[in-house]
Amino acid sequence: MIKNIGSYLFVILAICSLAFYSFSTEETFKVGDSYLTKGIALNYNMVNDSVSHNNAEALKTDIASSFSPSLGKTYVGFKEALGFKESRGNYFTVNTLGYLGKYQFGKETLKIIGIHNPVQFLKNPELQEKAFLANAERNKWILRRDIKNYVGKRINGVVITESGILAAAHLSGPGNVKKYLRSHGSTSFSDAYGTTIEYYMKKFSGYDTSFVKPNKKAKVSKA
């Protein structure tokens, strides 16, 4: 009996010794040795269940905005801001009045710049981008004297800029912008949704639109 107890104690001591050795030896498993995390900042801060849905959404928005590139006051910034205002950047939308695409073109304007197939136009983002530039070039040629004469002046409390003029021309057509400028704001225009020339002049002021070259015969090349 005593001999059996001694055998059991010996086995237990042997197991304990092996366990102690396995934890103290240099061959112990280390995350850093196996996964090479040296120099990497690991951050496991997660939104837990106690965070409200609104706070979680706000956090995602903050993260997204911190990584969003800024287009600033460039030509690309100008056209993207205008496209977002017109359609939230949706190439494939048609509004209640039949205006098409990202920049909400009317069919008659499309014909002027060489596009006669609205269905094809709506399906083709590249064609829409070409149309925006061609229309802006044509408007800049039509309004070239007004740009020269009125940029830097203040009308109805808004400082006139070239980009503001081009944006307003996109909204209302260059003829209405001429009337507005030459009447010093007394002859205005608003579209079917109530958007005015003054609003576009202010909202899209100060962009660099030197990329847009005046072109009387601006047309869209074949896509």
PyRosetta script that sets phi, psi and omega in degrees:
from pyrosetta import init, pose_from_sequence

init()
pose = pose_from_sequence("MIKNIGSYLFVILAICSLAFYSFSTEETFKVGDSYLTKGIALNYNMVNDSVSHNNAEALKTDIASSFSPSLGKTYVGFKEALGFKESRGNYFTVNTLGYLGKYQFGKETLKIIGIHNPVQFLKNPELQEKAFLANAERNKWILRRDIKNYVGKRINGVVITESGILAAAHLSGPGNVKKYLRSHGSTSFSDAYGTTIEYYMKKFSGYDTSFVKPNKKAKVSKA")
pose.set_psi(1, -50.3)
pose.set_omega(1, 178.8)
pose.set_phi(2, -62.2)
pose.set_psi(2, -36.2)
pose.set_omega(2, -179.5)
pose.set_phi(3, -66.1)
pose.set_psi(3, -41.1)
pose.set_omega(3, 178.2)
pose.set_phi(4, -63.3)
pose.set_psi(4, -42.2)
pose.set_omega(4, 178.5)
pose.set_phi(5, -60.6)
pose.set_psi(5, -42.5)
pose.set_omega(5, 178.7)
pose.set_phi(6, -60.9)
pose.set_psi(6, -38.0)
pose.set_omega(6, 178.6)
pose.set_phi(7, -64.8)
pose.set_psi(7, -43.4)
pose.set_omega(7, 178.9)
pose.set_phi(8, -61.4)
pose.set_psi(8, -44.3)
pose.set_omega(8, 179.7)
pose.set_phi(9, -61.0)
pose.set_psi(9, -38.4)
pose.set_omega(9, 179.7)
pose.set_phi(10, -64.2)
pose.set_psi(10, -41.8)
pose.set_omega(10, 178.8)
pose.set_phi(11, -64.0)
pose.set_psi(11, -43.9)
pose.set_omega(11, 179.8)
pose.set_phi(12, -62.1)
pose.set_psi(12, -44.4)
pose.set_omega(12, 179.6)
pose.set_phi(13, -63.8)
pose.set_psi(13, -36.7)
pose.set_omega(13, 179.2)
pose.set_phi(14, -65.5)
pose.set_psi(14, -41.3)
pose.set_omega(14, 178.5)
pose.set_phi(15, -63.9)
pose.set_psi(15, -43.9)
pose.set_omega(15, 179.9)
pose.set_phi(16, -62.3)
pose.set_psi(16, -39.3)
pose.set_omega(16, 179.9)
pose.set_phi(17, -64.9)
pose.set_psi(17, -41.8)
pose.set_omega(17, 178.9)
pose.set_phi(18, -64.6)
pose.set_psi(18, -41.0)
pose.set_omega(18, 179.7)
pose.set_phi(19, -63.6)
pose.set_psi(19, -44.1)
pose.set_omega(19, 179.5)
pose.set_phi(20, -62.1)
pose.set_psi(20, -42.1)
pose.set_omega(20, -179.2)
pose.set_phi(21, -64.1)
pose.set_psi(21, -39.8)
pose.set_omega(21, -177.6)
pose.set_phi(22, -67.6)
pose.set_psi(22, -31.5)
pose.set_omega(22, 179.5)
pose.set_phi(23, -84.5)
pose.set_psi(23, -22.2)
pose.set_omega(23, -176.7)
pose.set_phi(24, -96.5)
pose.set_psi(24, -16.8)
pose.set_omega(24, -176.8)
pose.set_phi(25, -70.9)
pose.set_psi(25, 157.5)
pose.set_omega(25, 179.8)
pose.set_phi(26, -71.8)
pose.set_psi(26, -8.9)
pose.set_omega(26, 179.6)
pose.set_phi(27, -86.3)
pose.set_psi(27, 6.1)
pose.set_omega(27, 179.3)
pose.set_phi(28, -56.3)
pose.set_psi(28, 139.7)
pose.set_omega(28, 179.9)
pose.set_phi(29, -62.8)
pose.set_psi(29, 128.4)
pose.set_omega(29, 178.2)
pose.set_phi(30, -127.9)
pose.set_psi(30, 131.1)
pose.set_omega(30, 179.2)
pose.set_phi(31, -59.2)
pose.set_psi(31, -43.3)
pose.set_omega(31, -177.9)
pose.set_phi(32, -61.6)
pose.set_psi(32, -38.0)
pose.set_omega(32, -179.8)
pose.set_phi(33, -68.7)
pose.set_psi(33, -34.9)
pose.set_omega(33, -172.8)
pose.set_phi(34, -87.0)
pose.set_psi(34, -31.1)
pose.set_omega(34, -173.1)
pose.set_phi(35, -116.2)
pose.set_psi(35, 3.8)
pose.set_omega(35, 172.5)
pose.set_phi(36, 49.9)
pose.set_psi(36, 61.0)
pose.set_omega(36, -179.7)
pose.set_phi(37, -95.6)
pose.set_psi(37, 7.4)
pose.set_omega(37, -178.6)
pose.set_phi(38, -59.9)
pose.set_psi(38, 130.3)
pose.set_omega(38, 176.9)
pose.set_phi(39, 85.2)
pose.set_psi(39, -3.6)
pose.set_omega(39, 179.7)
pose.set_phi(40, -100.8)
pose.set_psi(40, 126.8)
pose.set_omega(40, 177.1)
pose.set_phi(41, -81.2)
pose.set_psi(41, 111.8)
pose.set_omega(41, -179.4)
pose.set_phi(42, -95.8)
pose.set_psi(42, 127.1)
pose.set_omega(42, -177.9)
pose.set_phi(43, -130.4)
pose.set_psi(43, 112.7)
pose.set_omega(43, -177.1)
pose.set_phi(44, -111.2)
pose.set_psi(44, 30.2)
pose.set_omega(44, 177.0)
pose.set_phi(45, -72.8)
pose.set_psi(45, 108.1)
pose.set_omega(45, -177.4)
pose.set_phi(46, -110.9)
pose.set_psi(46, 154.8)
pose.set_omega(46, 174.2)
pose.set_phi(47, -76.0)
pose.set_psi(47, 115.5)
pose.set_omega(47, -176.8)
pose.set_phi(48, -91.4)
pose.set_psi(48, 178.7)
pose.set_omega(48, -174.7)
pose.set_phi(49, -65.5)
pose.set_psi(49, -19.2)
pose.set_omega(49, -177.9)
pose.set_phi(50, -79.8)
pose.set_psi(50, -13.8)
pose.set_omega(50, 179.0)
pose.set_phi(51, -80.1)
pose.set_psi(51, 133.3)
pose.set_omega(51, -178.1)
pose.set_phi(52, -67.2)
pose.set_psi(52, 158.0)
pose.set_omega(52, 178.9)
pose.set_phi(53, -59.1)
pose.set_psi(53, -41.6)
pose.set_omega(53, -178.9)
pose.set_phi(54, -63.4)
pose.set_psi(54, -41.4)
pose.set_omega(54, 179.6)
pose.set_phi(55, -66.4)
pose.set_psi(55, -37.5)
pose.set_omega(55, 178.5)
pose.set_phi(56, -64.7)
pose.set_psi(56, -42.0)
pose.set_omega(56, 178.5)
pose.set_phi(57, -64.8)
pose.set_psi(57, -39.5)
pose.set_omega(57, 178.9)
pose.set_phi(58, -64.1)
pose.set_psi(58, -38.4)
pose.set_omega(58, 178.9)
pose.set_phi(59, -63.8)
pose.set_psi(59, -43.7)
pose.set_omega(59, 178.7)
pose.set_phi(60, -62.8)
pose.set_psi(60, -38.1)
pose.set_omega(60, 179.3)
pose.set_phi(61, -64.9)
pose.set_psi(61, -42.6)
pose.set_omega(61, 179.1)
pose.set_phi(62, -62.2)
pose.set_psi(62, -42.2)
pose.set_omega(62, -180.0)
pose.set_phi(63, -63.8)
pose.set_psi(63, -45.4)
pose.set_omega(63, -178.8)
pose.set_phi(64, -62.6)
pose.set_psi(64, -42.7)
pose.set_omega(64, -176.8)
pose.set_phi(65, -68.2)
pose.set_psi(65, -30.1)
pose.set_omega(65, -179.1)
pose.set_phi(66, -70.2)
pose.set_psi(66, -18.9)
pose.set_omega(66, 179.4)
pose.set_phi(67, -108.6)
pose.set_psi(67, 2.2)
pose.set_omega(67, -177.9)
pose.set_phi(68, -78.2)
pose.set_psi(68, 128.4)
pose.set_omega(68, 177.8)
pose.set_phi(69, -70.3)
pose.set_psi(69, 145.2)
pose.set_omega(69, 178.5)
pose.set_phi(70, -100.2)
pose.set_psi(70, 125.8)
pose.set_omega(70, 178.6)
pose.set_phi(71, -85.8)
pose.set_psi(71, -12.5)
pose.set_omega(71, 176.0)
pose.set_phi(72, 58.6)
pose.set_psi(72, -144.9)
pose.set_omega(72, -176.7)
pose.set_phi(73, -100.2)
pose.set_psi(73, 31.6)
pose.set_omega(73, 177.4)
pose.set_phi(74, -78.4)
pose.set_psi(74, 172.1)
pose.set_omega(74, 174.3)
pose.set_phi(75, -60.5)
pose.set_psi(75, -42.0)
pose.set_omega(75, 178.6)
pose.set_phi(76, -62.8)
pose.set_psi(76, -41.3)
pose.set_omega(76, 175.9)
pose.set_phi(77, -59.9)
pose.set_psi(77, -38.8)
pose.set_omega(77, 179.2)
pose.set_phi(78, -62.9)
pose.set_psi(78, -52.6)
pose.set_omega(78, -175.8)
pose.set_phi(79, -69.6)
pose.set_psi(79, -33.5)
pose.set_omega(79, 178.4)
pose.set_phi(80, -70.6)
pose.set_psi(80, -38.1)
pose.set_omega(80, 176.6)
pose.set_phi(81, -65.2)
pose.set_psi(81, -41.2)
pose.set_omega(81, 179.4)
pose.set_phi(82, -67.9)
pose.set_psi(82, -41.5)
pose.set_omega(82, 177.8)
pose.set_phi(83, -63.3)
pose.set_psi(83, -36.4)
pose.set_omega(83, 178.3)
pose.set_phi(84, -68.6)
pose.set_psi(84, -39.2)
pose.set_omega(84, 178.5)
pose.set_phi(85, -66.5)
pose.set_psi(85, -38.6)
pose.set_omega(85, -177.1)
pose.set_phi(86, -71.9)
pose.set_psi(86, -41.9)
pose.set_omega(86, -170.9)
pose.set_phi(87, -146.8)
pose.set_psi(87, 10.8)
pose.set_omega(87, -171.0)
pose.set_phi(88, 59.3)
pose.set_psi(88, 30.2)
pose.set_omega(88, 174.9)
pose.set_phi(89, 76.2)
pose.set_psi(89, 19.1)
pose.set_omega(89, -176.4)
pose.set_phi(90, -91.1)
pose.set_psi(90, 110.6)
pose.set_omega(90, -179.5)
pose.set_phi(91, -67.3)
pose.set_psi(91, -22.7)
pose.set_omega(91, -167.1)
pose.set_phi(92, -109.8)
pose.set_psi(92, 17.6)
pose.set_omega(92, -177.4)
pose.set_phi(93, -96.2)
pose.set_psi(93, 152.1)
pose.set_omega(93, 173.1)
pose.set_phi(94, -130.3)
pose.set_psi(94, 126.4)
pose.set_omega(94, -177.1)
pose.set_phi(95, -83.5)
pose.set_psi(95, -178.5)
pose.set_omega(95, -174.2)
pose.set_phi(96, -67.1)
pose.set_psi(96, -16.3)
pose.set_omega(96, 179.0)
pose.set_phi(97, -101.5)
pose.set_psi(97, 3.7)
pose.set_omega(97, 177.4)
pose.set_phi(98, 89.8)
pose.set_psi(98, 9.8)
pose.set_omega(98, 177.8)
pose.set_phi(99, -78.0)
pose.set_psi(99, 143.8)
pose.set_omega(99, -162.9)
pose.set_phi(100, -114.0)
pose.set_psi(100, 138.0)
pose.set_omega(100, 164.3)
pose.set_phi(101, 79.2)
pose.set_psi(101, -169.1)
pose.set_omega(101, -175.9)
pose.set_phi(102, -58.1)
pose.set_psi(102, -39.8)
pose.set_omega(102, -175.7)
pose.set_phi(103, -103.6)
pose.set_psi(103, 7.2)
pose.set_omega(103, 174.7)
pose.set_phi(104, 53.4)
pose.set_psi(104, 64.7)
pose.set_omega(104, 178.5)
pose.set_phi(105, -84.7)
pose.set_psi(105, 141.3)
pose.set_omega(105, 168.9)
pose.set_phi(106, -83.3)
pose.set_psi(106, 154.7)
pose.set_omega(106, -176.2)
pose.set_phi(107, -64.1)
pose.set_psi(107, -36.3)
pose.set_omega(107, -179.9)
pose.set_phi(108, -66.7)
pose.set_psi(108, -40.2)
pose.set_omega(108, 176.7)
pose.set_phi(109, -63.0)
pose.set_psi(109, -39.9)
pose.set_omega(109, 178.5)
pose.set_phi(110, -61.1)
pose.set_psi(110, -39.8)
pose.set_omega(110, 179.2)
pose.set_phi(111, -61.8)
pose.set_psi(111, -40.0)
pose.set_omega(111, -178.3)
pose.set_phi(112, -60.4)
pose.set_psi(112, -35.6)
pose.set_omega(112, -177.6)
pose.set_phi(113, -99.1)
pose.set_psi(113, 14.5)
pose.set_omega(113, 168.6)
pose.set_phi(114, 96.4)
pose.set_psi(114, 16.0)
pose.set_omega(114, 179.9)
pose.set_phi(115, -112.3)
pose.set_psi(115, 118.5)
pose.set_omega(115, -174.7)
pose.set_phi(116, -118.5)
pose.set_psi(116, 5.7)
pose.set_omega(116, 179.1)
pose.set_phi(117, -124.2)
pose.set_psi(117, 90.5)
pose.set_omega(117, -177.3)
pose.set_phi(118, -61.0)
pose.set_psi(118, -32.3)
pose.set_omega(118, 179.7)
pose.set_phi(119, -65.0)
pose.set_psi(119, -45.9)
pose.set_omega(119, 177.1)
pose.set_phi(120, -63.4)
pose.set_psi(120, -41.9)
pose.set_omega(120, -180.0)
pose.set_phi(121, -57.4)
pose.set_psi(121, -45.5)
pose.set_omega(121, -175.9)
pose.set_phi(122, -66.3)
pose.set_psi(122, -27.6)
pose.set_omega(122, -177.5)
pose.set_phi(123, -89.0)
pose.set_psi(123, -2.7)
pose.set_omega(123, -169.2)
pose.set_phi(124, -125.4)
pose.set_psi(124, 93.8)
pose.set_omega(124, 179.3)
pose.set_phi(125, -57.4)
pose.set_psi(125, -37.1)
pose.set_omega(125, 179.6)
pose.set_phi(126, -62.8)
pose.set_psi(126, -41.5)
pose.set_omega(126, 178.2)
pose.set_phi(127, -64.1)
pose.set_psi(127, -37.5)
pose.set_omega(127, 179.0)
pose.set_phi(128, -65.6)
pose.set_psi(128, -38.4)
pose.set_omega(128, 177.9)
pose.set_phi(129, -66.9)
pose.set_psi(129, -39.4)
pose.set_omega(129, 177.1)
pose.set_phi(130, -64.8)
pose.set_psi(130, -38.7)
pose.set_omega(130, 179.8)
pose.set_phi(131, -64.3)
pose.set_psi(131, -40.4)
pose.set_omega(131, 179.5)
pose.set_phi(132, -60.7)
pose.set_psi(132, -46.8)
pose.set_omega(132, -178.5)
pose.set_phi(133, -66.0)
pose.set_psi(133, -44.4)
pose.set_omega(133, -179.3)
pose.set_phi(134, -61.7)
pose.set_psi(134, -42.0)
pose.set_omega(134, 179.7)
pose.set_phi(135, -65.8)
pose.set_psi(135, -40.2)
pose.set_omega(135, 178.2)
pose.set_phi(136, -65.6)
pose.set_psi(136, -38.3)
pose.set_omega(136, 178.1)
pose.set_phi(137, -64.9)
pose.set_psi(137, -42.7)
pose.set_omega(137, 178.7)
pose.set_phi(138, -65.0)
pose.set_psi(138, -44.4)
pose.set_omega(138, 178.8)
pose.set_phi(139, -63.5)
pose.set_psi(139, -36.8)
pose.set_omega(139, 179.7)
pose.set_phi(140, -67.3)
pose.set_psi(140, -35.0)
pose.set_omega(140, 176.4)
pose.set_phi(141, -67.8)
pose.set_psi(141, -45.1)
pose.set_omega(141, -179.6)
pose.set_phi(142, -61.7)
pose.set_psi(142, -35.8)
pose.set_omega(142, -174.3)
pose.set_phi(143, -102.6)
pose.set_psi(143, 16.2)
pose.set_omega(143, -173.5)
pose.set_phi(144, -58.9)
pose.set_psi(144, -40.6)
pose.set_omega(144, 179.9)
pose.set_phi(145, -71.4)
pose.set_psi(145, -37.6)
pose.set_omega(145, 179.3)
pose.set_phi(146, -68.2)
pose.set_psi(146, -36.7)
pose.set_omega(146, 175.0)
pose.set_phi(147, -60.8)
pose.set_psi(147, -44.1)
pose.set_omega(147, -179.9)
pose.set_phi(148, -64.7)
pose.set_psi(148, -39.5)
pose.set_omega(148, -172.4)
pose.set_phi(149, -85.3)
pose.set_psi(149, -26.0)
pose.set_omega(149, -170.1)
pose.set_phi(150, -115.9)
pose.set_psi(150, -15.8)
pose.set_omega(150, 179.5)
pose.set_phi(151, -61.3)
pose.set_psi(151, 131.1)
pose.set_omega(151, -178.5)
pose.set_phi(152, 97.5)
pose.set_psi(152, -18.0)
pose.set_omega(152, 177.4)
pose.set_phi(153, -83.6)
pose.set_psi(153, 164.8)
pose.set_omega(153, -179.3)
pose.set_phi(154, -114.6)
pose.set_psi(154, 126.3)
pose.set_omega(154, 178.2)
pose.set_phi(155, -128.7)
pose.set_psi(155, 127.3)
pose.set_omega(155, -177.5)
pose.set_phi(156, 51.3)
pose.set_psi(156, 37.6)
pose.set_omega(156, 176.2)
pose.set_phi(157, 82.3)
pose.set_psi(157, 2.4)
pose.set_omega(157, -177.3)
pose.set_phi(158, -113.1)
pose.set_psi(158, 129.1)
pose.set_omega(158, 176.0)
pose.set_phi(159, -74.2)
pose.set_psi(159, 127.5)
pose.set_omega(159, -176.4)
pose.set_phi(160, -80.9)
pose.set_psi(160, 129.2)
pose.set_omega(160, 176.0)
pose.set_phi(161, -127.8)
pose.set_psi(161, 162.0)
pose.set_omega(161, 179.7)
pose.set_phi(162, -61.4)
pose.set_psi(162, -43.6)
pose.set_omega(162, -178.9)
pose.set_phi(163, -66.0)
pose.set_psi(163, -34.5)
pose.set_omega(163, 176.5)
pose.set_phi(164, -64.5)
pose.set_psi(164, -41.0)
pose.set_omega(164, 178.1)
pose.set_phi(165, -63.1)
pose.set_psi(165, -45.2)
pose.set_omega(165, -178.9)
pose.set_phi(166, -66.7)
pose.set_psi(166, -37.2)
pose.set_omega(166, 176.9)
pose.set_phi(167, -65.5)
pose.set_psi(167, -43.4)
pose.set_omega(167, 179.1)
pose.set_phi(168, -64.5)
pose.set_psi(168, -35.5)
pose.set_omega(168, 177.3)
pose.set_phi(169, -67.0)
pose.set_psi(169, -35.2)
pose.set_omega(169, 176.1)
pose.set_phi(170, -64.9)
pose.set_psi(170, -37.5)
pose.set_omega(170, 179.8)
pose.set_phi(171, -70.7)
pose.set_psi(171, -49.6)
pose.set_omega(171, -165.7)
pose.set_phi(172, -115.0)
pose.set_psi(172, -10.9)
pose.set_omega(172, -171.5)
pose.set_phi(173, 94.1)
pose.set_psi(173, 147.9)
pose.set_omega(173, -176.1)
pose.set_phi(174, -64.3)
pose.set_psi(174, -30.6)
pose.set_omega(174, -179.7)
pose.set_phi(175, -62.5)
pose.set_psi(175, -42.3)
pose.set_omega(175, 179.3)
pose.set_phi(176, -68.9)
pose.set_psi(176, -31.4)
pose.set_omega(176, 176.7)
pose.set_phi(177, -68.9)
pose.set_psi(177, -39.8)
pose.set_omega(177, 175.4)
pose.set_phi(178, -57.1)
pose.set_psi(178, -48.5)
pose.set_omega(178, -179.5)
pose.set_phi(179, -60.0)
pose.set_psi(179, -41.8)
pose.set_omega(179, -179.1)
pose.set_phi(180, -63.0)
pose.set_psi(180, -48.5)
pose.set_omega(180, -177.2)
pose.set_phi(181, -67.7)
pose.set_psi(181, -44.3)
pose.set_omega(181, -174.6)
pose.set_phi(182, -74.9)
pose.set_psi(182, -17.0)
pose.set_omega(182, 173.7)
pose.set_phi(183, -96.6)
pose.set_psi(183, 5.6)
pose.set_omega(183, -177.8)
pose.set_phi(184, 55.5)
pose.set_psi(184, 39.2)
pose.set_omega(184, 172.8)
pose.set_phi(185, 90.8)
pose.set_psi(185, -2.4)
pose.set_omega(185, -178.5)
pose.set_phi(186, -77.8)
pose.set_psi(186, -26.0)
pose.set_omega(186, 175.1)
pose.set_phi(187, -105.8)
pose.set_psi(187, 105.2)
pose.set_omega(187, -175.4)
pose.set_phi(188, -111.9)
pose.set_psi(188, -172.7)
pose.set_omega(188, -177.1)
pose.set_phi(189, -153.1)
pose.set_psi(189, 144.7)
pose.set_omega(189, 169.6)
pose.set_phi(190, -139.9)
pose.set_psi(190, 145.6)
pose.set_omega(190, -178.9)
pose.set_phi(191, -80.6)
pose.set_psi(191, -174.5)
pose.set_omega(191, -175.7)
pose.set_phi(192, -64.4)
pose.set_psi(192, -19.0)
pose.set_omega(192, 179.6)
pose.set_phi(193, -99.4)
pose.set_psi(193, 4.6)
pose.set_omega(193, 176.6)
pose.set_phi(194, 89.7)
pose.set_psi(194, 7.7)
pose.set_omega(194, 179.1)
pose.set_phi(195, -79.3)
pose.set_psi(195, 131.0)
pose.set_omega(195, -172.8)
pose.set_phi(196, -106.0)
pose.set_psi(196, 162.8)
pose.set_omega(196, 173.3)
pose.set_phi(197, -59.1)
pose.set_psi(197, -43.2)
pose.set_omega(197, -179.8)
pose.set_phi(198, -56.4)
pose.set_psi(198, -42.5)
pose.set_omega(198, -177.8)
pose.set_phi(199, -62.9)
pose.set_psi(199, -44.3)
pose.set_omega(199, 179.4)
pose.set_phi(200, -70.4)
pose.set_psi(200, -36.4)
pose.set_omega(200, 177.0)
pose.set_phi(201, -58.0)
pose.set_psi(201, -40.5)
pose.set_omega(201, -178.1)
pose.set_phi(202, -79.5)
pose.set_psi(202, -46.6)
pose.set_omega(202, -174.2)
pose.set_phi(203, -63.7)
pose.set_psi(203, -35.7)
pose.set_omega(203, -174.6)
pose.set_phi(204, -110.5)
pose.set_psi(204, 29.2)
pose.set_omega(204, -179.7)
pose.set_phi(205, -79.6)
pose.set_psi(205, 151.0)
pose.set_omega(205, 168.5)
pose.set_phi(206, 81.6)
pose.set_psi(206, 8.9)
pose.set_omega(206, 175.1)
pose.set_phi(207, -81.5)
pose.set_psi(207, 153.6)
pose.set_omega(207, 176.6)
pose.set_phi(208, -85.9)
pose.set_psi(208, 103.5)
pose.set_omega(208, -179.5)
pose.set_phi(209, -109.4)
pose.set_psi(209, 26.1)
pose.set_omega(209, 178.4)
pose.set_phi(210, -65.8)
pose.set_psi(210, -19.9)
pose.set_omega(210, 176.7)
pose.set_phi(211, -62.7)
pose.set_psi(211, -29.6)
pose.set_omega(211, -179.3)
pose.set_phi(212, -80.3)
pose.set_psi(212, 117.3)
pose.set_omega(212, -178.8)
pose.set_phi(213, -99.6)
pose.set_psi(213, 133.9)
pose.set_omega(213, 178.3)
pose.set_phi(214, -58.9)
pose.set_psi(214, 130.0)
pose.set_omega(214, -177.3)
pose.set_phi(215, -148.9)
pose.set_psi(215, 107.3)
pose.set_omega(215, -177.9)
pose.set_phi(216, -59.2)
pose.set_psi(216, -36.9)
pose.set_omega(216, -173.8)
pose.set_phi(217, -109.6)
pose.set_psi(217, 32.0)
pose.set_omega(217, -177.8)
pose.set_phi(218, -59.3)
pose.set_psi(218, 126.3)
pose.set_omega(218, 178.4)
pose.set_phi(219, -134.5)
pose.set_psi(219, 159.3)
pose.set_omega(219, 177.5)
pose.set_phi(220, -87.0)
pose.set_psi(220, 126.1)
pose.set_omega(220, 175.9)
pose.set_phi(221, -72.1)
pose.set_psi(221, 160.7)
pose.set_omega(221, -178.2)
pose.set_phi(222, -63.9)
pose.set_psi(222, 134.7)
pose.set_omega(222, -179.6)
pose.set_phi(223, -76.3)
pose.dump_pdb("model.pdb")
